[in-house]
Amino acid sequence: MSGRKIRSKSIKLFRKYVTIIVGSILMAAAINLIYEPLGLVTGGIAGLAIVVKEITKFIWEAGLPIWLFTVIVNIPLFIIAIKLLGLKTMLNVFVGTVSLIIALMIIPIYDFQFNDILLSSVVGGAITGVGMGMVFSASASTGGTDLLATLIHRYKRHISVPFILTFIDGAIIVLGALVFGIGKALYAIIAVFITAKVSDGI
């Protein structure tokens, strides 16, 4: 392989991983700065982590950190996925997941005291959509329910990955409604809709 081809391949790889990392950071920013402070459970492992954090506040004051719950859930998923899908296939997902976890650790959870929760849902959905779109465009994901849906599909071929993912995320949103109220759940659904539209556009 010529030096020019090697350099071109390295640049493409660099751009790919930068895209994954930046996308993951945007997703983490929406979680820590909008979803968590407002109690918006938008599905996914992050949504479930917000619920768990709220529930565990009865055990200790701050509750279980979102990033820590994300690590706990993803470890067994990754072990199974590597065995079934192979290490090479999981590399991009690993980069996305680790980037998201580190960003969740670094970005402080801060409540901006947003008065307009509808606008917050739209902005949060847009930011998440951009981030998710960037990650998906690099043929990666941030693990969590995406990875779980893929693993379930391996054994239930007649059920599509999007359907499985919708079912899992829907169950998490319902759980969020039980903890934070139906009103917050409806706003969360708006955020999910915006996320889907923006990420599909990207």
Helices and strands as residue ranges (DSSP letters): H 3-30, I 31-35, H 36-38, H 44-55, G 56-58, H 66-85, H 87-106, H 117-137, H 145-155, H 161-180, H 182-201
